[in-house]
Amino acid sequence: MTPSDELLPLERQICFALYSATNALIRAYRPWLEALDLTYPQYLVMLVLWQQQGVSVKQLGEQLHLDSGTLTPLLKRLEGKGLVSRGRSEEDERVRVLTLTSEGEALRSAAARIPAELRCQLSLSDEALRSLKASCDALTADLLAN
């Protein structure tokens, strides 16, 4: 076995550890999101809009690290559910701006309990979770910078 072969086992791959953790986390969210009739990507969009009304599609894509080809169908589905409205910017008509409808705003209170509910399922300490998030943020920044 060559030294490079020692790096190939699946259990040594950070990408697989992150992939597995992400899948498990999204599965853990599923019951709460199904009750809200949201997919996980739709939930992420709603989180941004609950925090910042009137965000442009471009800004949303930058925050979520998603391209317009991924965002457009996602936003159309949220608009079809009556949760989001896509309009034009008053400053620049070429810019699409997203706002919550009253139904989308009302969903916020039901979603507010999700982070605490999920936290109850985890055995990691608050400090370990903060450290994990910081490590993931640093990894993302490194990968996006290259």
For each residue, the residues with C-beta under 8 A, 3 or more apart:
1: 5 6
2: 5 6
3: 6 7
4: 7 8
5: 1 2 8
6: 1 2 3 9 12
7: 3 4 12
8: 4 5 12
9: 6 12 13
10: 13 16
11: 16
12: 6 7 8 9
13: 9 10 16 17
14: 17 18
15: 18 19
16: 10 11 13 19 20
17: 13 14 20 21
18: 14 15 21 22 136
19: 15 16 22 23
20: 16 17 23 24
21: 17 18 24 25
22: 18 19 25 26
23: 19 20 26 27
24: 20 21 27 28
25: 21 22 28 29
26: 22 23 29 30 40
27: 23 24 30
28: 24 25 118 121
29: 25 26 32 33 40 43 114 118
30: 26 27 33 34 40
31: 34 35
32: 29 35 36 111 113 114 117 118
33: 29 30 36 38 39 40 42 43 114
34: 30 31 37
35: 31 32 110
36: 32 33 43 107 110 111
37: 34 81
38: 33 42 43 46 107
39: 33 42 43
40: 26 29 30 33 43 44
41: 44 45 66 70 74
42: 33 38 39 45 46 74 77 78
43: 29 33 36 38 39 40 46 47 111
44: 40 41 47 48 64
45: 41 42 48 49 60 64 71 74 75 78 84
46: 38 42 43 49 50 78 83 100 104 107 108 111
47: 43 44 50 51 111
48: 44 45 51 52 55 60 63 64
49: 45 46 52 53 55 84 98 99 100 104
50: 46 47 100 105 108 111
51: 47 48
52: 48 49 55
53: 49 99 100
54: 97 98 99
55: 48 49 52 59 60 63 97 98
56: 59 60 89 95 96 97 98
57: 60 61 68 71 72 75 86 95 96 97 98
58: 61 62 68 95
59: 55 56 62 63
60: 45 48 55 56 57 63 64 66 71 98
61: 57 58 64 65 66 67 68 71
62: 58 59 65
63: 48 55 59 60
64: 44 45 48 60 61 71
65: 61 62 140 144
66: 41 60 61 70 71 74
67: 61 70 71
68: 57 58 61 71 72
69: 72
70: 41 66 67 73 74
71: 45 57 60 61 64 66 67 68 74 75
72: 57 68 69 75 76
73: 70 76 77
74: 41 42 45 66 70 71 77 78
75: 45 57 71 72 78 79 84 86 98
76: 72 73 79 80
77: 42 73 74 80 81
78: 42 45 46 74 75 81 83 84 104
79: 75 76 82 83 84 85 86
80: 76 77
81: 37 77 78 84 103
82: 79 101 103 104
83: 46 78 79 100 101 103 104 107
84: 45 49 75 78 79 81 98 99 100 101 104
85: 79 98 99 100 101
86: 57 75 79 96 97 98
87: 96 97 98 99
88: 93 95 96 97
89: 56 92 93 94 95 96 97
90:
91: 95
92: 89 95
93: 88 89
94: 89
95: 56 57 58 88 89 91 92
96: 56 57 86 87 88 89
97: 54 55 56 57 86 87 88 89
98: 49 54 55 56 57 60 75 84 85 86 87
99: 49 53 54 84 85 87
100: 46 49 50 53 83 84 85 104 105
101: 82 83 84 85 104 105
102: 105 106
103: 81 82 83 106 107
104: 46 49 78 82 83 84 100 101 107 108
105: 50 100 101 102 108
106: 102 103 109 110
107: 36 38 46 83 103 104 110 111
108: 46 50 104 105 111 112
109: 106 112
110: 35 36 106 107 113
111: 32 36 43 46 47 50 107 108 114
112: 108 109 115
113: 32 110 116 117
114: 29 32 33 111 117 118
115: 112 118 119
116: 113 119 120
117: 32 113 114 120 121
118: 28 29 32 114 115 121 122
119: 115 116 122
120: 116 117
121: 28 117 118
122: 118 119 129
123:
124: 128 129 132
125: 128 129
126: 129 130
127: 130 131
128: 124 125 131 132
129: 122 124 125 126 132 133
130: 126 127 133 134
131: 127 128 134 135
132: 124 128 129 135 136
133: 129 130 136 137
134: 130 131 137 138
135: 131 132 138 139
136: 18 132 133 139 140
137: 133 134 140 141
138: 134 135 141 142
139: 135 136 142 143
140: 65 136 137 143 144
141: 137 138 144 145
142: 138 139 145 146
143: 139 140 146
144: 65 140 141
145: 141 142
146: 142 143
